[in-house]
Amino acid sequence: MRSGAELIAVDWGTTNRRAYAVADDGTVIDEVSDGLGVLAIESGGFPAAVADLRARLGNAPMLLAGMIGSNRGWVEAPYRSCPAGPDELADGLKRVPETNAAIIPGLSFAGEASVDVMRGEEVQLLGAVAAGLVSPDAPACHPGTHAKWVKLESGRIASFRTVMTGEIFALLKKHSIIGSQLQAEIAPGPSFAAGVRRSLERCELTADLFQIRARGLIGGLSNEEAGAYASGLLIGADIRTGLSFVGKGGAVALIGDRALTALYAAAMRETGRACFEVDGEEAFLAGIKAIAEIMK
């Protein structure tokens, strides 16, 4: 067992996994980060993948979150209904027999006009509140493959809406006629901002995406500009949907990977709505700590 480790916290998503050996005072003693997401593990291969983490991080109790608890993961942890906070997540833990491991459930939301689900983001969102990084009633956004826009009420997730922004961009890069134009690294800048403004001004996303091909052929749009513009179009449409969902209020908390929250923060500036960034890793570890304390 890794010396001083009280807990192993695992954020195991669709394409990546991150695991941390955590001391009693919350200090990260050691960590593992790789591309062995849920989809990379063959059927029946999860016990060996978990054993690999234990060989590297020790035998402390393990708390896992994310797609590892889905029907594509190790053991399915049924969703808990919103509104929900750390108490509901702790109450819904799915313990895996003979492993000293438990999987945190995801959340579901059923409204009059829509239903939705999340796995993994709930730990970061509630962790950000538990750590005092986000107010208990703040509107929040977790950018990612499937961006989550969240209404927090009294420190609990009351409702949320998912936008498939990251996945659509990945599909466009790999399988669309404009894919070869979208390979440059994305960074905030004039082309990105122009794409954001275009989506905020009007909702013609699929037509505007084809304009990238036409402008590349006869309009002088470079590949470096094209990728940023496409990202701006998609994130602008995302933000338009998200702000409509969370409504008017205070500054929006952008929680997650710094590279993604920076893009969303740049896009939010085009709307005039205040926002601030919260590191996803810090929020995740705070969420795990909050759930672990309830378990004691």
N, C-alpha and C positions, 0 to 999 in steps of 0.2 A: 504494500500500500504506500502510495506517495506520502512521504513524511509530512504530517500536519494537515492533510486533506480531510475535510469533514464531509464533503459532498462532491459528486461529479455532475456537472450541469451540461446537458447536451441539447443543442439547437440543431435538429436534424431535418433538413428540408428536402425538397424534390431533387435538387441538383448538388447541394453541398451539405456538409456537416461540420459543426464546430463544437468542440467539447472542452470543458474547463475543469481542472482540479481546483477546488475552492476551499480555503482555510476557514476556520471558525469566525475570523474577523472579516470575512468577505474578500480577502486577498486572493488573487489568482496565482496559484503556485506553478501550474504548468497548463499547457493547452495543446490541442490538436485541431488543425483545420485542413480539410481536403475536399476533393470533388466526389466523395462517395455518398452522394445523396440517395434518397430512397429508390430512384429509378435505376441507379447503378448496382443495386444489390439484387442478385439472382434469387429466385424463389427458394425459400428455405435457408437463405444465407445470412439472415439477421443475427442469429446466435453467435456465429463466427465474427461478424462485424462488431458486435458489442464486446465480445471477448478481446478483440484487437484493441479496442479503446481501454479496456481494463488492464491489459498488459502494458499499456503505455502510461496510464494515469492512476492505476491503483484500484482497490476494491471497496472504496467508500460507497455509501448509498448513492444511487444514480437517479436523477430526475431528468426525463427527456421530454422535449416539446417539439411540435411541428408535424410534418407529414409522416414521421415515424409512427404516429398514432392513427393514421388513416387506414382505409381498406387496402392501400398499396404498401403499407408499412409492416412493422414487426407484429404488434398486437393492436387491434382497433380499440381506441378509447372513445366511447360515444360522446357526441356533442352535448354540451350544456347550453340551455336556452338563455338568451339575454332577457332582462338585464343580469349581468354577472360581474363579480369581482374576484379577488383572490380566494375568498372563502368558498365560492362555488367551484373554482378550479381545484382547490385542495380536496373538496368533498367528492369530486368526480374523478380523482386519480385512478388509473387502471394499473394495478400492481401485477407484475409479471412473476408468476410462481418460481421460487428457487433461484432468483437472479439478484435479489436486493435492488430491484429497479422498479420504477413506477413511471407511467406515461401521463402527461398532463392532457386533459381533454381539450378539444377545440370548442368553438362557440358557434351557435346557430342563431339566426334572427328571422322571424316571420312577421312581416308587416301586412298591411291591407293590400299593397300593390306588388310586393316583392318578397322573396326569401333569399337568405344568404348564409354563407359559412366561412369560417376562418380557422386556421391551425398554425400556431406559432406566434403570429403577430400579437395575440392577446397577452402573452407573457411580457413582451416589450412594452405594450401600451399601459398595462397595469403596473409594470415595474417602474415606468417613468413617473407615474403618479406616486407610487410608494416611496420613491427616492426624493420626492419633492421637486422633480425636474419639470413637471407639468401640473397645472392646477386640476383639481378634481372635476371641474366642469368645462374644461377646455375642448374646443373642436380639435381633432387630430387627424393626421394622415400618415399612413405607413406606406411609402413608395416601394415598389418591387415588381416582380413578375405579375402579381395580381395586387394592385394598389388598393389599400383599405382606407376609406374615409369613415371616421368614427365620431359618434356623439357620446361624450363622457358625461355622466350625471352622478354627482356625489361619489366620485372615485370608482364608479362601475361603468362597464361598457353597456350603454342603453340600446344602441342600434348601430348598424354600420352598412356600408355599401361598397362593393368590389368593382374595380375597373381593370380590365385585362390589358393594361397599357404595355407593360414589359413583355408579355408573351406575344402580343401583336407585333411589336417592334422586332422581336427575335424571328418571328415567322416571315416578316417582310425581308429581313436580311438574308434568310436562308432560302426562301422559296418563291419570292416575287420577282417580277420583271425589273423592279428597281433595286433588287438586292445588291448588285455589284456597285451601286452608287452609295451604299449605306455602310461601308466597311470602315470608314475613318472613325477614330475615337471621338466621342461626343463631349463637348465642353460648352459652357455658357458663352454666348457671344452674339454678334449681330444676326447671323442666320438662324440661330436657335430662337432668339427673341422674336424674329419676324414670323417664324412658324407658330409660336405661342400666340402672338397677336392675331394671326389669321384665324386660328381656331376659336379664340375668344370673341372675335367680331362676328363670325358666322359659322354655322354647322354644316360644312360641306366636306367632311373629312376624306371620304373615299375619292371624291373628285380632286381635291387638293393634293392627295398623295400621287395621283397619276401625273399631275402637273410637274412633279419632280423628274419624271422620265422625259417629258416634252421639253422642259427647260434645260435638261442636260444635253439634249440633242440639238436644239436650235436657240436656246435662250442663254447660253453661257454659264449655266450653273455648274460649278465644280463639284467633284465628289466629296471634298471636304465640307463644302457648304450644304450639300444635299443631305448628308447624314444628320447634321445638326438641325436643319430645317425640318426633316421628317420627325426627329425626336421632339422638336418644339410643337409641331402639329399635334402629335399624340399626347404629349403632356399638357398642352393647352386644352385639348378636349377633355382630358382626365380632370383637370382643375375646374373646368366649367361645370362638369357633372358633380364633382365633389363639393364645391362651394354651394351649389344649389341644394345639395343634400344636407350639409351641416348648417346652412343658413347664416344669418348675420350673427355677429358676436365678437369675441376677442380674437387675439392672435392665434393662428393655426400652428399647432405643434407638429413639426415634421420629424418623424421618428424612424431611424433606420440607418442603412449604410450611408456614410458621409458623401460618397460620390453621387448617390441618387438624391439625397436631401439637398445637396448643393444645386442640382438641376431644378428641383421643384421650388427651391427658394428663389432662384433666378426667374422662374416662370411666374411665381406669385407676385414678384415685384411689378410685373406687367398688369396685374389686376388692381394694385393699390392696397390689397389686403395684407395686414401685418402677419408675419410668421417668424418662427424661430426653430433652430435645428437641435435635435437631441440624438446623441450617439446611440445606435441600436444595441451595441454590445453592452454598454453600461446599463441601458434599460433592461436588457434581457437578464443580466446577472442580478439586478435589483428585483426583478419579478420572480426569479427562482428563489431568491432569499426570502421574499415575502411569503411564498407558498411553503417553503421548508419550515419557516417559523410557525406557521399554522399547524403543520404536521406534528410538531414536538408535543 
